[in-house]
Amino acid sequence: MVEQSRPRLADAPSAVQTEVEALLGERVVAEHPAGAGFTSSIASVIVGARGRRLFVKAAPDASVRNGVVLAAVGGPRLVGSATVGAWEIAAYEVVDGSPVARWEAANLPPLVAALRDLRRLSPVRGTSRFSEAFVPLLGTWQALHGVGLRSDVDHVRGKPLPVDIPLARLAELESRWLPALESGTALHHGDLRRDNFIRRPDGALVIVDWTHLWTAPGWMDVVRLAPDVAACGHDPEWLLRSVWPDAPADAVNVALAGLAGRAWREWPLPGPAALRHMQQEQGLNTLRWLAQRLVE
């Protein structure tokens, strides 16, 4: 996965730096920004003069505040948080290890264990439905089929699909997004991919970067992650069945069609190279998985 650099705490407003040092309890002498990401938030491991370390996220963005709420149910332990003007700051214990760069066969058993743990998460207050939040991103297949209202698909009109699925079928699946997904009440991470997993020295995987107060069907996080696993040569269907064998087949197909439509429309557009690369990789593997499911 192509990486892009993160902003640094050292470049944040001085009041933000002062508050971070207060959370750390000592002067910051070193900063190690996370190497990957698709947002403009600061995400750095900081080191104090006496050696204490914290992982800090900071941005004038609600996602950091959401992470504070979600720390009660998942991810690294929250040490403290603060608001400085428009900026939200959250400090977490450092999880020793490194982000997953590629899904190897040895990673799959601990991945299944981490995903099964998601089934036991408690609800939190203030959530909204992921299915509704995603609605503005739907409509690619319907527009290409001539029945939708989107006007921003001309750049992919006539572009051959990499799979043998009729546009009419994709449009029909996409049109049933809300009925298929709106009843889900599980806490939804919403951004599972390899760089949001930390592999600890003992091989266990920790899910990080909880930023969305969303609910969805419990299997939806697996559906969103499985194409990332497929991009590394593994069977996405195996992953889904290992974690959510009872996921309803038709609803999963609807979800795949909706997610693939967004990626198909967006990855050819100008924009950050890392983001477009990720959308292309996941979009292609989402379409391939859907094609496989529709012929089984």
C-alpha positions, 0 to 999 in steps of 0.5 A: 500500500502506498503511504503518504506523510502525516502532519506533525505535532511540531507544526500544530499551534503552540497551545496544542503542543502545550496541552499534549505535553500536559497529557504526557507529563513531561517535555516532548523530545521526539516525535514519530509520525505514523507512516500511513493514512488518508486524513490530515490528522496528526497521528504520532508517537511522542517521547518525553524527556524522561522516556514516557511514550504516548500515541497522540491524535490531534486535529480540528476534526470530530473524528478525534473526539469520536475516538475518545468515545470509542476508546471505552470499547475498542482499541488502545487504552485512552490516557487522556483527551482535551479540546483546544479551540477547534482542535481535539486531542486524544492520547493513548497508550502505545501499542508495541508492534507495527502496522500490517503491511501485507496479509500473510497466511500466518496473520489469518488466524489472529485476524479471525480472532480479532474480528470475532472479538468485534462481535462482543463490543458494547454499544455506545451513545451518539451513534448513527447508521452507516447505511444512511451515512453512505447514501450520498456515495451510492448511485454509480451503477444506477446512473451508468445504467440510466436510472439514477440521478448522479451526474458525476459518472461520465468519466467511467461511462463506457469503461469496461468492467473487470468482471462479468456482471451486467450493469443492470444487476449491479444497479438492482443490488445497489438500489436495495442498499437501505432495506438490506443494511439499515437494521444493523445495530452492531458497532461499526469500525468503518475503516478496516484495512491492513494499516489499521491493525497493529501486529504485536510482538506476540503475533496478536492483532490490535484494531486501531483508528476508531473514528466513526460513531456508526452502527451497521450489521455486524458482518459489515466490517468483515465485508469491508475488510475482506477485499483488502485481504483478497488483494494479498492473495487470500479468499475473502469468502473464507474470511467472511465464513470464518467470522460471520457464517450466518451473514445473509447472502443477499444483503452481503451482495448488496453491500459489495455492490454499493461499496464497489460502485463508490470505488469504481467512480472515485479511483480514476479521479484526480486526488491523493495517489495513496487514496486512489491506489487503495480505492482501486485495489479494494474496488477491483477485489470487491467486484471480483468477490461479488462476481464469484458470489453471484455464480456460486 
